[in-house]
């Protein structure tokens, strides 16, 4: 009964629209003596390349038998455009603050020496 099934990979975007990526029908032979035992079979599918930033969403795998349907928990994939750089201003702020403090200390030293004369 469960030797024929279909596997469907699809994704749901941020607008809750479902898009099918890949569907396959499978037939599995059951060895003698294994008829009433649970079996786990891995099926890997690589989704590549993801076209653009609009490919961001949750990707799912679904398996359908005659009257049974099982769905995975899904994997969220965030796709960024090429050339995206995660901005970090830590070093710039540190260098700017150091230069500012150095300039202020030079000015303060110059004012103290000028006032002393």
C-alpha positions as CSV (number, residue, x, y, z in Angstrom):
1,X,0.0,0.0,0.0
2,X,2.8,2.4,0.8
3,X,5.3,1.4,-1.9
4,X,4.2,4.1,-4.2
5,X,4.3,7.7,-3.2
6,X,5.2,11.2,-4.4
7,X,7.7,13.7,-3.1
8,X,7.0,17.4,-3.5
9,X,9.4,20.2,-2.7
10,X,7.9,23.7,-2.6
11,X,8.3,27.0,-0.9
12,X,6.0,29.6,0.6
13,X,7.0,33.2,0.2
14,X,6.3,36.2,2.5
15,X,2.8,36.6,0.9
16,X,1.9,33.0,1.8
17,X,2.0,32.0,-1.8
18,X,3.0,28.3,-2.5
19,X,5.3,27.6,-5.4
20,X,6.2,24.1,-6.4
21,X,9.9,23.5,-7.1
22,X,10.1,19.7,-7.8
23,X,7.8,16.7,-7.8
24,X,8.8,13.1,-8.2
25,X,6.9,9.8,-8.1
26,X,8.7,7.0,-6.3
27,X,8.2,3.2,-6.1
28,X,10.1,1.3,-3.3
29,X,10.5,-2.4,-3.3
30,X,9.9,-4.0,0.1
31,X,12.3,-6.9,0.9
32,X,10.6,-10.2,2.0
33,X,10.1,-10.2,5.8
34,X,10.1,-6.4,6.1
35,X,6.4,-5.8,5.1
36,X,5.1,-4.4,8.4
37,X,8.1,-2.5,9.5
38,X,8.8,1.2,9.5
39,X,11.5,2.3,7.1
40,X,13.2,5.7,6.6
41,X,14.6,6.6,3.3
42,X,16.6,9.8,2.7
43,X,15.8,11.9,-0.4
44,X,18.0,14.9,-0.9
45,X,17.2,17.7,-3.3
46,X,19.5,20.7,-3.8
47,X,17.8,23.9,-4.7
48,X,20.4,25.9,-6.6
49,X,20.9,28.6,-7.7
50,X,18.2,30.6,-5.9
51,X,17.4,33.2,-8.5
52,X,17.1,36.5,-6.6
53,X,16.0,38.1,-3.3
54,X,12.4,37.2,-4.1
55,X,13.4,33.5,-3.4
56,X,13.3,34.3,0.3
57,X,10.8,32.1,2.1
58,X,10.2,28.8,3.9
59,X,11.1,25.7,1.9
60,X,9.2,22.4,2.6
61,X,9.2,18.8,1.6
62,X,5.9,16.9,1.4
63,X,5.3,13.2,0.9
64,X,1.9,11.8,-0.3
65,X,0.7,8.3,-0.2
66,X,-2.8,7.2,-1.3
67,X,-4.6,8.7,1.7
68,X,-1.8,10.0,3.9
69,X,0.2,13.2,3.6
70,X,3.3,14.1,5.7
71,X,5.0,17.5,5.6
72,X,8.3,18.6,7.0
73,X,8.8,21.5,9.4
74,X,10.3,23.6,6.7
75,X,13.6,25.5,6.4
76,X,13.6,29.3,6.2
77,X,16.0,30.7,3.6
78,X,17.0,34.4,3.5
79,X,18.3,35.3,0.0
80,X,20.2,38.6,-0.4
81,X,21.2,40.3,-3.6
82,X,24.8,39.9,-4.8
83,X,27.1,42.5,-3.5
84,X,25.3,42.9,-0.2
85,X,27.6,43.9,2.6
86,X,26.5,43.7,6.2
87,X,27.4,47.1,7.5
88,X,29.4,47.4,10.7
89,X,30.6,50.8,11.9
90,X,32.5,49.6,14.9
91,X,36.0,50.3,13.6
92,X,35.0,53.6,12.0
93,X,33.5,54.9,15.3
94,X,36.5,53.8,17.3
95,X,39.0,55.5,14.9
96,X,36.8,58.7,14.8
97,X,36.6,58.8,18.6
98,X,40.4,58.3,19.0
99,X,41.2,61.0,16.5
100,X,38.7,63.4,18.1
101,X,40.2,62.8,21.6
102,X,43.7,63.3,20.3
103,X,42.8,66.6,18.6
104,X,41.1,67.8,21.8
105,X,44.0,66.9,24.0
106,X,46.4,68.7,21.6
107,X,44.2,71.8,21.7
108,X,43.9,71.6,25.5
109,X,47.7,71.3,25.8
110,X,48.3,74.2,23.5
111,X,45.8,76.4,25.4
112,X,47.5,75.5,28.7
113,X,50.9,76.4,27.3
114,X,49.6,79.6,25.8
115,X,47.9,80.7,29.0
116,X,51.0,79.9,31.0
117,X,53.1,82.4,28.9
